[in-house]
Every structure is written in C-alpha cells, then in structure tokens.
Amino acid sequence: MSQLHNTFGGPDGLRVTLFGGSHEPTVGVTLEGLPAGIDLHPDDFEPDLARRRSGAPGTTARREADLPHFSGGFLECKDGSFVTSGQPLTITFENQDIQPEDYEPFKFHPRPGHADFTAAVKYGVEAAASGGGIFSGRMTLPLVAAGVLAKRMIAPIRVDACLVEIGGIPTSDESAVAAALKQVEADGDSLGGIVECVCSDVPVGLGEPFFDSLESVLSHAMFSIPGIRGIEFGDGFAAARKRGSEHNDRFTDAMGHTATNGAGGINGGISNGNPIVFRVAVKPTASIAQPQETFDFAAGAMRPLSAGGRHDVCFALRVPPVVEAMTALCLAQ
Ligand SMILES: Cc1cc2nc3c(=O)[nH]c(=O)nc-3n(C[C@H](O)[C@H](O)[C@H](O)COP(=O)(O)O)c2cc1C
C-alpha cells in the first residue's frame, strides 16, 4: 500500500500539512515557514470558520463547535492574543459529533462519486473508512484556519469568494435557490454550484512562467479542495467564443489598469495589477440518499446503494471560505 502524504508547499516557503480525519478524534494543520510577528487573537479565526460551518439549509445535520487549539509556534500575550514565533504552529480541532459506523458499508460497497474506491485501492480500506478520512470535506476546516494566517501574510492583498450559482440558479434569486434545495433534499439528491473569487490590490509580478504560472499554482490549489470540477480565469471558456477585439483588455493608465478584465488579472502567467478573478465549479455531493445501482465488491454484484450518514445537500454553500484560504496560502507562498 502507498504512503499518504498530505503537505502543500515546498521546503522554502509556507508549508501546510493536514492530519486527522473526519470521524477520528481530531483534525488539524501544521504550518511551517510562517514568519515571526503575526499577531492574532483566537477570535480572529471565528468569522471564516463560521462561514464554513454547517447549519444553513442545504448543509449537513452534523454540528461541530470548531474551537481551534493552538500548540507551538507562538508566544502568548496577556489578553489571550498571540504572536507567531516563526516556529511550526499546529492548530487542532476536536471532532465532537462523530458517527464512524455510518461509513462501514462503503468499505466494500463504495459510494459512486466519492473516494472510497480509489482510497481503498491505493491506501487500504481503512484509509477512507472513518467518515471519508482525509477525503472528507471536514479536512477543509483546518485549511480555513491556516488561511486566516495566510490572509494576514498577504495583506494588503484581499481575497473574497462568494457562491454565485447553485444548481444553475443565480444565488441572487434566493427564493428559487431555497425551493431548489428543498426539492432536491426531498428527492434524496444533491446540487453543485459555482464559487467566484476576487483578489484585490495584487501587485504586478506574481507568478513564474512556464510551470509556476499564477494560473497553474492557483489551479493546483483549487483542485486540492475536494469536489472541485473546473476552474476558469476572467472570460474563461467564453474567451474561446470571442474575437480578439472583444477579449483584449485595453490599458487605461500607466499603472497597467485595463478597461475590461477578460484575462482575470493575469497575463503570461504573471499578475498584471488588475483584480485576479476566477470561478470554480463545485460538483453535487456524491453521498445521496437516492438509491443508485453500483458494484458491491463483497457480493461481487451490482446492488443499490443509498448513502447513509449525514451529508450536505449542496456542499458548495460551504466552499467560499475554503477557496479564500487556498488562494491566500498560494499567494503567501
Ligand atoms: C466543505 C465540504 C463539504 C463536503 N461535504 C460532503 C458531504 O457531506 N458528503 C459527500 O459525499 N461529499 C462531501 N464533500 C466532497 C467530498 O469530500 C469529495 O467529493 C470526495 O473527497 C471525493 O473527491 P472528489 O469529489 O474531488 O473526487 C465535501 C467537500 C467540501 C469541500
């Protein structure tokens, strides 16, 4: 069986290692290469953690407090705040609302669309057995916490992501979205969505052609998030249907600002000083109650599988802070 490596970033920059599993005692992250002197309060983590937390319609019934515990890598100040020391910093979260037994049936009757099959072949059946293990969306909780530190590192660059579409419906049409989520849940099915991310106040010059072009490293970061199916920058796929005269971004000043932003703020793999704009496609949740005929490896036959356990009807609802975190971690490197 293969070893499971779970580190993002090289030896010289910021390096992030995830550990734990969704229905194990904890999930967490260790950050190495953090600069000394970032001052933070534990409360600074809550806004982003709350945006990722379940509770809204269309999200899982699992409830977690998501309280971060910090160890190593910081000096404590009097009012509960802390300042990073430059040593590796570990942030751990306890899993309180766990039901690992829900995932037992998937060991040999893997969920279509999930990682049960690939994880079992590559790492053994135990790797994803406990609630999806490292393949669970719960692993994005420590990522979001790491992102809070990365956002501080990249200031004054700002990263803002929001969900713009659910199941093909613009999120601005709140009543249609609410009705679609209700209907899909009643059908035992799921929905995907599109998250748009905008990075503002980005200087000209981030990105290294060829292989570390800014689009390449951001795409790497985005596809690290479970369940991402696509990414487009600026005009994206629509650029292929435009003329050069329509897609070209004309310069309007000596700073390199442009009248339009079809390139999404990147030319030649290098940030051009305009906002970086990209969108990611989030797939519909794989674990659905609706039975699906799929191969049972123990029985050696096709059998219907209705995915038990608690799941998001539309996990795209919880993805925007994860996209922000991965973007900030990428830019921080
Ligand atoms: C925040 C978040 C929550 C998720 N919640 C669920 C869930 O409740 N049920 C599920 O089947 N997948 C969920 N996923 C997606 C799975 O983790 C993902 O589909 C799985 O790891 C397989 O990877 P792939 O879709 O990239 O192939 C979630 C992902 C994220 C980012």
The ligand as an SDF file (V2000), in Angstrom:
LIG
                    3D

 31 33  0  0  0  0  0  0  0  0999 V2000
  -16.7710   21.7720    2.7190 C   0  0  0  0  0  0  0  0  0  0  0  0
  -17.0130   20.4580    2.0360 C   0  0  0  0  0  0  0  0  0  0  0  0
  -18.0290   19.6130    2.4860 C   0  0  0  0  0  0  0  0  0  0  0  0
  -18.2740   18.3790    1.8610 C   0  0  0  0  0  0  0  0  0  0  0  0
  -19.2960   17.5960    2.3190 N   0  0  0  0  0  0  0  0  0  0  0  0
  -19.5500   16.4150    1.6990 C   0  0  0  0  0  0  0  0  0  0  0  0
  -20.6000   15.5680    2.1580 C   0  0  0  0  0  0  0  0  0  0  0  0
  -21.3280   15.8980    3.0990 O   0  0  0  0  0  0  0  0  0  0  0  0
  -20.7830   14.3920    1.5230 N   0  0  0  0  0  0  0  0  0  0  0  0
  -20.0260   13.9950    0.4430 C   0  0  0  0  0  0  0  0  0  0  0  0
  -20.2540   12.9270   -0.1130 O   0  0  0  0  0  0  0  0  0  0  0  0
  -19.0230   14.7800   -0.0050 N   0  0  0  0  0  0  0  0  0  0  0  0
  -18.7600   15.9630    0.5930 C   0  0  0  0  0  0  0  0  0  0  0  0
  -17.7320   16.7470    0.1470 N   0  0  0  0  0  0  0  0  0  0  0  0
  -16.9820   16.3190   -1.0570 C   0  0  0  0  0  0  0  0  0  0  0  0
  -16.0520   15.1610   -0.8260 C   0  0  0  0  0  0  0  0  0  0  0  0
  -15.0950   15.4700    0.1590 O   0  0  0  0  0  0  0  0  0  0  0  0
  -15.3900   14.7790   -2.1630 C   0  0  0  0  0  0  0  0  0  0  0  0
  -16.3550   14.6420   -3.1480 O   0  0  0  0  0  0  0  0  0  0  0  0
  -14.6290   13.4920   -2.0460 C   0  0  0  0  0  0  0  0  0  0  0  0
  -13.4520   13.6950   -1.2840 O   0  0  0  0  0  0  0  0  0  0  0  0
  -14.2010   12.9300   -3.3960 C   0  0  0  0  0  0  0  0  0  0  0  0
  -13.3220   13.8130   -4.0370 O   0  0  0  0  0  0  0  0  0  0  0  0
  -13.6410   14.3660   -5.4930 P   0  0  0  0  0  0  0  0  0  0  0  0
  -15.0600   14.7990   -5.4840 O   0  0  0  0  0  0  0  0  0  0  0  0
  -12.6890   15.5310   -5.6540 O   0  0  0  0  0  0  0  0  0  0  0  0
  -13.3940   13.2590   -6.4470 O   0  0  0  0  0  0  0  0  0  0  0  0
  -17.4660   17.9780    0.7640 C   0  0  0  0  0  0  0  0  0  0  0  0
  -16.4130   18.8190    0.3340 C   0  0  0  0  0  0  0  0  0  0  0  0
  -16.2000   20.0400    0.9380 C   0  0  0  0  0  0  0  0  0  0  0  0
  -15.1050   20.9290    0.4150 C   0  0  0  0  0  0  0  0  0  0  0  0
  1  2  1  0
  2  3  1  0
  2 30  2  0
  3  4  2  0
  4  5  1  0
  4 28  1  0
  5  6  2  0
  6  7  1  0
  6 13  1  0
  7  8  2  0
  7  9  1  0
  9 10  1  0
 10 11  2  0
 10 12  1  0
 12 13  2  0
 13 14  1  0
 14 15  1  0
 14 28  1  0
 15 16  1  0
 16 17  1  0
 16 18  1  0
 18 19  1  0
 18 20  1  0
 20 21  1  0
 20 22  1  0
 22 23  1  0
 23 24  1  0
 24 25  2  0
 24 26  1  0
 24 27  1  0
 28 29  2  0
 29 30  1  0
 30 31  1  0
M  END
$$$$
